[in-house]
Amino acid sequence: MSKFFWITTTLFFHFLTYAAVSQSYDPNTSEELRMRNGIPNLFEKLNTKKNITIGYIGGSITRQTGWSDNVFSWFQNQYKDIRFTEINAAVPGTGADFAASRVKNDLLVHKPDVVFIEYRVNGGGGYEARAIEGLVRQIWETDPNIDICFVYTVGEWMLDRLMVGKQYGFGIIIEEMANTYGIPSIDLGVEIVKQLKADQLVFKNSSPVKGKVVFSKDGVHPNADGHKIYSDIVVRSIMTMHDIGEDRPHKIPKPIVFNHFSNSSLLSVNNATKSSGWQSVNVNTDAVYNSDQYRTSSMLSDALKCSKVNETLRFNWEGDLICFTTIPQGEGMEVEITIDDGAPETFTFGQSSGNVYFSKFFYAQQQEVGQHTAQLKVTKLPEGTSIYIGQAMVHNLPSGSNSENTQKPFKEVHTIPGRIEAEDFDTGGEGIAFHEVNTNKKSETNYRSGQNLDVEIEAKPNQSNGHIISWTRDNEWLEYTIQVKNAGEYVIKAMATARNDVAEQKGLHIFLNGKALANKINVTPSSDWFSDWAEYSVNAKLEPGEHVLRVKFFSTSRWCINLDYLEFVAKP
């Protein structure tokens, strides 16, 4: 059988399989290929151009020598008359939020003809929808003729959902974007699950297994056999899309989230105002910096270090979010971040590996859009260590954007003294009235079902108003517009439960108009966190008038708390 006949026949039958499928897919389910508008500009260029650039952006799975290089080699072998250039802009340990801040300099300057985006495993730093939409829009705002294809790699923690045909976590958000923008998506997990069910594959094992393919050693990073499975899927998906769509500039639709990360940037630490104890890091010779050189140099770029507490750095920035970079060492390394004249926010770091120093990001609390000053103060250092600080990631609203989503009370302004039902947070959407990390779980009730919320509202007939906020995660928050009748001291009572995962801290922290109102409320974990409700209280002083109250959840493990209500009682 000739190669031409095999390719033509394969394409024909794949076309029959997919041609009749609607261009709008259920984002909660998983399929190997959803072609949508395809990659027609790439195929037209393959017929007309002599030079083609293939671009990749993602995390460590794409950065590894593996599926991306295999796919690039396939292009070279399939189209021998074309000169191909590969630009792999993937950075291990980073998500789509970091990609949005660097895509222009790291990838788009090379003028790719197609970009494969791989972020289901790595996420978006807690701002998934803003990150992935901003990344897509930057690509097409730079050149609308660039084709994009989403590629979904697999982590062991995803398998339970994938085994029953469900999409996982960030993949749900990306699928919603793919539907709106007409971008094809390839889910590599569908084939993995197929082989697992056929008992042909072991997903995680440290040594070979007779008669089976071992996919990975650690449950996420494929070995050579695993990468071959990935690349085979991508290649057959590319072939299937050969005749799909029309070659023309991609149209940029109205955004799904108004505050997407298309106006993100990186702020050099050399622009910070520093106290006397800081010194520049020699990025070529410093042992800590070069412990994981590529990841660290990508995340931190130039860096400063100091070995004393109470040293400070001050960054002037514009936007609503700032994220810092560091290299944790030992246990108990700690800094405080203060934005403008707000309350300090404490961040504690621990070394994640005994042999390698992995750099990491940490976000300060979200602010109102505008000009800000952020001060970083070193408060604790393990003996014999220095803290390293690199560039900051800054997210601003898109240029010329005017939000149609304004924050408003749900039903009515909450009167204080009085009770605030947790599920009656303000309207306005993600990043405005609430911040939601766990988009994998949806509300299990029709309460507020018409508002397209990602927040988990759950029906509990025995609780106040019959509903609760459930399955919260660290750094999520909800806001409420309140009207305080009289100035004075108040007792704030929170009806809450917490999941008993491990020895941990979890609870909530209440802010008023962007400033901490009271001490954190720690909630005692329970083995039955949907039944063992308890009331926790804290004292606070309130001034009369209208205010915005933020409830921010914290946890040192995966899940945080369930919240029924807050009650404000005036002290005699």
Wavefront OBJ file of the C-alpha trace (Angstrom):
o trace
v 0.000 0.000 0.000
v 1.441 3.385 -0.973
v 2.049 6.086 1.642
v -0.141 8.491 -0.357
v -3.058 6.029 -0.419
v -2.769 5.405 3.348
v -2.741 9.119 4.176
v -5.601 9.902 1.813
v -7.733 7.032 3.120
v -7.018 7.968 6.732
v -7.995 11.575 6.129
v -11.166 10.528 4.324
v -12.422 8.343 7.153
v -11.423 10.853 9.814
v -13.282 13.495 7.842
v -16.409 11.331 7.807
v -16.040 10.911 11.562
v -15.739 14.594 12.395
v -17.322 16.585 9.577
v -20.886 16.414 10.880
v -19.956 17.346 14.460
v -21.165 20.713 15.765
v -18.533 23.396 16.288
v -19.817 23.942 19.852
v -18.771 21.172 22.228
v -19.552 20.332 25.834
v -16.544 21.693 27.763
v -17.152 19.221 30.590
v -16.533 16.150 28.440
v -13.414 14.863 26.731
v -12.728 13.822 23.120
v -9.427 13.151 21.405
v -9.893 15.777 18.696
v -12.237 18.700 18.422
v -11.338 20.333 15.112
v -13.509 23.465 15.235
v -11.986 25.886 12.680
v -8.862 23.765 12.250
v -5.391 25.042 11.299
v -6.055 26.034 7.655
v -3.507 28.855 7.453
v -0.719 26.421 8.305
v -1.736 24.007 5.561
v -1.971 26.825 3.009
v 1.525 27.972 3.973
v 2.809 24.411 3.661
v 1.737 24.601 0.017
v 3.149 28.050 -0.700
v 6.034 28.902 1.640
v 9.619 27.686 1.818
v 10.096 28.537 5.496
v 7.736 27.531 8.319
v 8.113 28.201 12.057
v 6.481 25.816 14.557
v 5.940 27.313 18.021
v 5.271 25.676 21.386
v 4.428 27.197 24.751
v 3.669 25.257 27.927
v 5.342 23.622 30.925
v 7.956 20.953 31.558
v 6.151 18.232 29.564
v 6.530 20.335 26.430
v 10.013 21.524 27.369
v 11.284 17.938 27.673
v 12.863 16.248 24.697
v 9.750 14.409 23.657
v 6.384 14.939 21.975
v 7.070 18.458 20.692
v 10.365 17.426 19.086
v 8.738 14.308 17.638
v 6.005 16.401 16.028
v 8.591 18.835 14.672
v 10.541 15.917 13.151
v 7.339 14.648 11.550
v 6.836 18.021 9.830
v 10.418 17.893 8.543
v 10.003 14.360 7.188
v 6.556 14.968 5.738
v 7.464 18.200 3.925
v 11.086 17.759 2.866
v 11.171 20.820 0.576
v 10.385 23.225 3.404
v 12.869 24.645 5.896
v 11.337 24.348 9.365
v 12.293 26.280 12.498
v 11.243 25.111 15.965
v 10.664 27.666 18.755
v 10.045 25.911 22.060
v 9.088 28.631 24.564
v 7.904 26.212 27.263
v 9.164 26.815 30.815
v 8.978 24.080 33.499
v 6.894 24.808 36.578
v 5.021 27.734 35.050
v 1.453 28.309 33.874
v -0.527 30.296 31.357
v -0.341 33.437 33.526
v 3.442 33.583 33.112
v 3.042 32.761 29.415
v 0.763 35.771 28.983
v 3.450 38.049 30.416
v 6.252 36.783 28.147
v 4.716 35.375 24.951
v 5.584 38.411 22.831
v 9.273 38.384 23.708
v 9.788 34.634 23.955
v 7.690 33.404 21.043
v 5.888 35.951 18.875
v 9.048 37.845 17.913
v 10.018 34.692 16.000
v 6.848 34.956 13.854
v 5.475 31.433 14.270
v 3.027 30.055 11.720
v 1.333 27.817 14.296
v 1.426 27.715 18.107
v 0.703 24.610 20.178
v -0.420 25.601 23.707
v -0.057 23.066 26.566
v -1.279 24.207 30.011
v -3.926 21.804 31.348
v -1.391 20.291 33.753
v 0.242 23.545 34.916
v -2.840 25.777 35.169
v -2.836 29.558 35.242
v -1.647 30.621 38.678
v -5.182 30.753 40.049
v -6.339 33.116 37.284
v -6.979 30.493 34.616
v -9.666 32.177 32.503
v -7.901 35.548 32.478
v -4.587 33.887 31.611
v -5.581 31.623 28.728
v -7.792 34.222 27.049
v -5.103 36.871 27.318
v -2.567 34.488 25.814
v -4.801 33.684 22.829
v -5.695 37.313 22.173
v -2.062 38.426 22.255
v -1.182 35.856 19.603
v -3.932 36.966 17.229
v -3.514 40.660 17.975
v 0.127 40.246 16.904
v -0.749 38.247 13.776
v -4.289 36.953 13.084
v -2.879 34.501 10.525
v -1.168 32.411 13.209
v -3.026 29.144 13.804
v -3.419 27.916 17.391
v -3.988 24.412 18.689
v -4.593 23.461 22.341
v -2.890 20.263 23.504
v -4.008 18.611 26.760
v -1.383 16.504 28.501
v -2.174 14.283 31.488
v -1.366 14.148 35.196
v -2.121 11.114 37.350
v -4.617 13.147 39.405
v -6.793 13.622 36.284
v -7.346 9.953 35.519
v -10.520 9.406 37.570
v -12.404 12.013 35.529
v -10.836 11.083 32.205
v -11.727 7.412 32.727
v -15.433 8.326 32.645
v -15.119 10.740 29.712
v -15.012 13.936 31.769
v -12.781 16.927 31.147
v -10.513 17.997 34.003
v -10.053 21.347 35.750
v -8.322 23.915 33.589
v -9.305 21.904 30.528
v -12.936 22.936 31.078
v -11.991 26.612 30.917
v -9.769 26.106 27.883
v -12.577 24.230 26.104
v -14.912 27.174 26.693
v -12.299 29.441 25.127
v -11.784 26.985 22.267
v -15.512 27.013 21.490
v -15.659 30.815 21.460
v -12.472 31.309 19.420
v -12.862 28.287 17.106
v -9.524 26.802 18.182
v -8.955 23.046 17.787
v -8.067 20.975 20.829
v -6.308 17.622 21.169
v -6.868 15.657 24.403
v -4.015 13.196 24.795
v -5.744 11.644 27.792
v -8.388 9.888 25.712
v -5.853 7.480 24.191
v -4.102 7.039 27.537
v -7.382 6.003 29.146
v -8.155 3.676 26.233
v -4.858 1.856 26.728
v -5.309 1.739 30.511
v -8.735 0.140 30.124
v -7.289 -2.400 27.672
v -4.574 -3.220 30.251
v -1.899 -2.285 27.705
v -0.366 0.574 29.694
v 0.859 1.353 33.212
v 0.653 5.077 33.854
v 3.266 5.278 36.616
v 6.051 2.871 37.497
v 9.746 3.166 38.241
v 10.744 0.094 36.230
v 9.582 -1.798 33.099
v 6.469 -4.002 33.257
v 6.451 -7.088 31.054
v 3.965 -6.921 28.205
v 2.895 -3.340 28.914
v 3.952 0.191 28.080
v 5.115 2.157 31.132
v 4.076 5.747 30.513
v 5.992 7.643 33.237
v 8.004 7.299 36.412
v 6.410 10.185 38.332
v 2.793 10.204 37.122
v 3.084 13.285 34.943
v 6.298 13.495 32.888
v 6.267 10.873 30.110
v 9.255 8.681 29.336
v 10.251 8.080 25.702
v 7.396 5.609 25.157
v 4.913 7.991 26.712
v 6.087 10.870 24.555
v 5.732 8.691 21.461
v 2.094 8.044 22.353
v 1.583 11.791 22.730
v 3.243 12.680 19.433
v 1.416 9.937 17.522
v -1.894 11.416 18.699
v -0.893 14.954 17.744
v 0.325 13.862 14.303
v -2.856 11.961 13.446
v -4.912 14.911 14.672
v -2.946 17.301 12.460
v -3.524 15.010 9.489
v -7.251 14.848 10.219
v -7.501 18.647 10.095
v -5.938 18.833 6.619
v -9.083 19.999 4.814
v -10.824 21.791 7.689
v -11.510 25.531 7.636
v -10.613 28.382 5.290
v -7.234 30.070 5.177
v -7.867 33.628 6.324
v -7.101 35.888 9.288
v -8.713 34.705 12.500
v -11.420 36.966 13.871
v -11.029 37.989 17.502
v -14.435 37.688 19.222
v -15.781 39.667 22.139
v -13.844 38.482 25.217
v -15.344 36.028 27.675
v -13.647 37.778 30.612
v -13.091 41.506 30.305
v -9.938 41.513 32.470
v -7.982 38.947 30.477
v -4.184 38.995 30.617
v -3.473 40.598 27.251
v -1.793 43.576 28.933
v 0.653 41.665 31.125
v 4.347 42.364 31.509
v 7.500 41.569 33.454
v 9.078 44.158 35.752
v 12.831 43.786 36.275
v 14.010 43.631 39.878
v 16.668 46.145 38.838
v 13.875 48.735 38.680
v 13.060 48.216 42.369
v 14.266 50.583 45.085
v 16.369 48.486 47.445
v 17.724 48.819 50.957
v 21.453 48.508 51.565
v 21.589 44.766 52.256
v 20.837 43.586 48.714
v 23.413 42.571 46.136
v 23.208 41.500 42.512
v 23.318 37.780 41.742
v 25.944 36.533 39.315
v 23.605 34.434 37.185
v 26.517 32.583 35.576
v 28.257 31.350 38.737
v 25.800 31.487 41.677
v 25.197 27.898 42.868
v 21.639 28.404 44.126
v 20.574 30.277 40.990
v 22.079 27.616 38.732
v 20.685 24.644 40.650
v 17.817 24.585 38.116
v 19.283 27.052 35.641
v 16.767 27.131 32.796
v 13.666 27.383 34.979
v 15.276 29.921 37.319
v 16.671 32.135 34.551
v 13.281 32.106 32.795
v 11.301 32.921 35.932
v 13.658 35.301 37.756
v 15.872 36.690 34.976
v 18.173 39.144 36.784
v 18.046 38.663 40.550
v 18.997 40.263 43.849
v 19.807 38.448 47.083
v 20.290 39.324 50.740
v 21.154 37.399 53.900
v 19.574 39.673 56.545
v 16.023 40.167 57.782
v 14.251 43.548 57.574
v 15.756 44.334 54.166
v 13.227 45.769 51.697
v 12.497 46.144 47.987
v 9.938 48.600 46.611
v 8.297 48.117 43.201
v 6.217 50.790 41.472
v 3.667 49.166 39.168
v 0.345 49.658 37.411
v -2.471 47.124 37.235
v -4.506 44.967 39.599
v -2.156 42.013 40.203
v 1.527 41.682 40.958
v 3.356 38.372 41.337
v 6.874 37.940 42.714
v 9.576 35.346 42.040
v 11.932 33.689 44.501
v 14.014 30.543 45.159
v 12.921 28.840 48.408
v 15.662 27.225 50.517
v 15.337 25.332 53.763
v 12.183 25.746 55.845
v 10.566 28.898 57.197
v 11.804 31.520 54.744
v 9.320 34.393 55.061
v 8.532 37.779 53.514
v 5.838 40.407 54.000
v 4.240 42.191 51.054
v 2.559 45.554 51.638
v 0.647 47.244 48.823
v 0.358 51.029 49.217
v -0.826 51.653 52.800
v -2.589 48.306 53.194
v -2.004 45.615 55.780
v 1.093 43.406 55.323
v 0.535 39.975 53.784
v 2.864 37.183 54.929
v 4.297 34.498 52.636
v 6.248 31.507 53.960
v 8.361 29.274 51.705
v 9.849 25.819 52.045
v 12.294 23.981 49.835
v 10.380 21.442 47.728
v 13.341 19.196 46.882
v 16.390 18.141 48.817
v 18.693 18.260 45.803
v 17.384 21.068 43.571
v 16.301 24.613 44.384
v 13.080 25.151 42.418
v 12.074 28.768 41.848
v 8.441 29.746 42.372
v 5.850 32.532 42.010
v 3.700 34.145 44.691
v 0.850 36.616 44.113
v 0.025 39.563 46.335
v -3.617 40.293 47.060
v -5.553 41.675 44.104
v -5.949 45.467 44.046
v -8.127 48.040 42.366
v -6.729 48.828 38.919
v -4.297 51.742 39.093
v -0.830 52.887 40.141
v 0.574 51.050 43.162
v 3.687 50.605 45.251
v 4.540 47.152 46.584
v 7.057 46.737 49.379
v 8.700 43.366 49.973
v 10.254 42.965 53.426
v 12.349 39.970 54.486
v 11.074 38.809 57.898
v 12.571 35.310 58.403
v 15.550 33.441 56.938
v 16.746 29.914 57.709
v 20.280 29.926 59.085
v 22.951 30.173 56.422
v 20.617 31.109 53.564
v 20.022 34.149 51.405
v 16.703 35.098 49.871
v 16.636 35.583 46.096
v 14.116 37.895 44.395
v 13.770 38.221 40.642
v 11.468 39.956 38.195
v 7.811 40.613 39.027
v 4.873 39.649 36.849
v 2.331 42.477 36.470
v -1.186 42.166 35.097
v -3.134 45.219 33.978
v -6.490 45.557 32.250
v -6.417 45.306 28.442
v -5.635 48.614 26.760
v -8.782 50.671 26.196
v -10.999 48.155 27.993
v -14.237 49.244 29.563
v -15.734 46.607 31.788
v -19.385 45.853 31.292
v -19.197 43.848 34.506
v -19.565 46.256 37.406
v -19.826 45.108 40.974
v -23.311 45.369 42.467
v -25.042 43.888 45.493
v -26.939 40.647 44.914
v -30.586 41.333 45.907
v -29.722 44.290 48.175
v -27.000 45.884 50.280
v -26.317 43.892 53.451
v -27.202 45.899 56.564
v -24.864 45.768 59.563
v -25.628 44.712 62.273
v -27.194 41.670 60.673
v -26.530 38.372 58.907
v -24.824 37.920 55.531
v -25.629 34.657 53.808
v -22.377 33.415 52.266
v -24.046 32.549 48.941
v -25.380 36.127 48.542
v -22.072 37.644 47.429
v -22.061 40.549 44.964
v -22.568 40.235 41.215
v -19.887 41.283 38.722
v -17.999 38.130 37.873
v -14.561 36.587 38.267
v -11.905 38.953 39.587
v -14.516 41.590 40.413
v -16.999 40.167 42.928
v -15.252 36.847 43.536
v -12.135 34.849 42.732
v -12.532 31.120 42.097
v -9.666 28.653 41.661
v -11.514 25.349 41.625
v -13.412 25.619 38.336
v -13.553 21.825 38.135
v -16.460 21.777 40.615
v -19.730 23.515 39.799
v -22.731 24.508 41.908
v -25.003 21.652 42.888
v -28.128 23.805 43.113
v -30.193 26.110 40.910
v -29.648 29.025 43.284
v -28.177 31.857 41.144
v -27.935 29.369 38.261
v -28.586 32.023 35.603
v -25.505 34.090 36.516
v -22.810 31.821 35.006
v -20.909 31.512 38.293
v -17.994 29.169 38.925
v -18.463 29.477 42.708
v -19.708 26.261 44.376
v -23.102 26.929 45.976
v -24.573 23.813 47.537
v -28.118 23.129 48.806
v -28.192 22.266 52.525
v -31.787 22.428 53.823
v -30.711 22.384 57.479
v -28.465 25.419 57.110
v -29.377 29.112 57.096
v -31.257 30.034 53.889
v -30.877 26.423 52.728
v -27.534 26.980 50.952
v -23.806 27.168 51.690
v -20.546 28.029 49.936
v -18.631 24.755 49.628
v -15.301 23.287 48.470
v -13.360 26.535 48.835
v -9.643 26.654 48.059
v -6.697 28.691 49.314
v -6.673 32.298 48.026
v -10.287 32.249 46.780
v -12.464 35.141 47.894
v -15.992 36.576 47.865
v -17.097 40.209 48.214
v -20.226 41.746 49.734
v -21.475 45.348 49.686
v -22.480 46.308 53.220
v -24.056 49.327 54.933
v -22.924 49.895 58.526
v -25.540 51.793 60.542
v -23.451 52.795 63.547
v -19.773 53.051 64.364
v -18.497 50.777 67.075
v -17.168 47.394 68.140
v -18.736 44.307 66.582
v -18.464 40.579 67.038
v -18.265 38.800 63.665
v -19.555 35.232 63.851
v -18.764 32.769 61.061
v -20.703 29.513 60.760
v -18.219 27.164 59.106
v -16.748 23.675 58.778
v -13.359 22.484 57.534
v -12.178 19.251 55.960
v -9.806 17.121 57.999
v -7.115 16.306 55.399
v -3.894 16.461 57.426
v -2.501 18.542 60.283
v -3.043 21.979 58.817
v -4.340 25.512 59.140
v -7.442 26.674 57.311
v -10.101 29.311 57.699
v -11.013 32.792 56.513
v -9.689 36.336 56.696
v -11.998 39.358 56.469
v -11.018 42.586 54.702
v -12.865 45.906 54.497
v -12.192 48.212 51.535
v -8.969 46.325 50.805
v -7.558 46.370 54.352
v -7.545 43.599 56.943
v -10.488 44.158 59.278
v -9.606 41.620 61.955
v -7.400 38.669 62.774
v -7.705 35.493 60.726
v -10.436 33.065 61.800
v -9.068 29.531 62.109
v -11.645 26.775 61.536
v -11.138 23.401 63.216
v -10.963 20.534 60.672
v -13.528 17.749 60.965
v -13.923 14.274 59.505
v -17.521 15.176 58.592
v -17.108 18.657 57.185
v -20.626 18.860 55.788
v -22.274 18.197 59.169
v -19.971 19.353 61.970
v -20.852 23.039 61.806
v -19.506 25.401 64.452
v -19.588 29.134 65.043
v -16.260 30.987 65.148
v -15.944 34.632 66.141
v -13.601 37.584 65.944
v -13.871 41.210 67.101
v -13.658 44.202 64.763
v -14.254 47.935 64.738
v -16.505 49.354 61.991
v -17.175 52.869 60.761
v -20.618 53.912 59.452
v -21.392 54.013 55.733
v -21.201 51.768 52.676
v -18.205 49.443 52.355
v -17.009 46.423 50.399
v -16.324 43.396 52.581
v -14.045 40.638 51.278
v -13.941 37.119 52.728
v -10.685 35.450 51.710
v -10.138 31.744 52.358
v -6.811 30.227 53.370
v -5.534 26.673 53.723
v -2.225 24.841 53.862
v -3.765 21.859 52.056
v -5.932 21.316 48.970
v -9.374 22.090 50.414
v -10.284 24.929 52.728
v -13.715 25.374 54.378
v -17.466 25.440 53.870
v -19.173 28.686 54.902
v -22.836 29.179 55.803
v -23.019 32.801 56.937
v -21.385 35.741 58.675
v -23.274 37.516 61.448
v -22.342 40.978 62.747
v -23.455 41.687 66.332
v -22.889 45.115 67.906
v -21.105 44.943 71.262
v -22.903 46.703 74.150
l 1 2 3 4 5 6 7 8 9 10 11 12 13 14 15 16 17 18 19 20 21 22 23 24 25 26 27 28 29 30 31 32 33 34 35 36 37 38 39 40 41 42 43 44 45 46 47 48 49 50 51 52 53 54 55 56 57 58 59 60 61 62 63 64 65 66 67 68 69 70 71 72 73 74 75 76 77 78 79 80 81 82 83 84 85 86 87 88 89 90 91 92 93 94 95 96 97 98 99 100 101 102 103 104 105 106 107 108 109 110 111 112 113 114 115 116 117 118 119 120 121 122 123 124 125 126 127 128 129 130 131 132 133 134 135 136 137 138 139 140 141 142 143 144 145 146 147 148 149 150 151 152 153 154 155 156 157 158 159 160 161 162 163 164 165 166 167 168 169 170 171 172 173 174 175 176 177 178 179 180 181 182 183 184 185 186 187 188 189 190 191 192 193 194 195 196 197 198 199 200 201 202 203 204 205 206 207 208 209 210 211 212 213 214 215 216 217 218 219 220 221 222 223 224 225 226 227 228 229 230 231 232 233 234 235 236 237 238 239 240 241 242 243 244 245 246 247 248 249 250 251 252 253 254 255 256 257 258 259 260 261 262 263 264 265 266 267 268 269 270 271 272 273 274 275 276 277 278 279 280 281 282 283 284 285 286 287 288 289 290 291 292 293 294 295 296 297 298 299 300 301 302 303 304 305 306 307 308 309 310 311 312 313 314 315 316 317 318 319 320 321 322 323 324 325 326 327 328 329 330 331 332 333 334 335 336 337 338 339 340 341 342 343 344 345 346 347 348 349 350 351 352 353 354 355 356 357 358 359 360 361 362 363 364 365 366 367 368 369 370 371 372 373 374 375 376 377 378 379 380 381 382 383 384 385 386 387 388 389 390 391 392 393 394 395 396 397 398 399 400 401 402 403 404 405 406 407 408 409 410 411 412 413 414 415 416 417 418 419 420 421 422 423 424 425 426 427 428 429 430 431 432 433 434 435 436 437 438 439 440 441 442 443 444 445 446 447 448 449 450 451 452 453 454 455 456 457 458 459 460 461 462 463 464 465 466 467 468 469 470 471 472 473 474 475 476 477 478 479 480 481 482 483 484 485 486 487 488 489 490 491 492 493 494 495 496 497 498 499 500 501 502 503 504 505 506 507 508 509 510 511 512 513 514 515 516 517 518 519 520 521 522 523 524 525 526 527 528 529 530 531 532 533 534 535 536 537 538 539 540 541 542 543 544 545 546 547 548 549 550 551 552 553 554 555 556 557 558 559 560 561 562 563 564 565 566 567 568 569 570 571 572
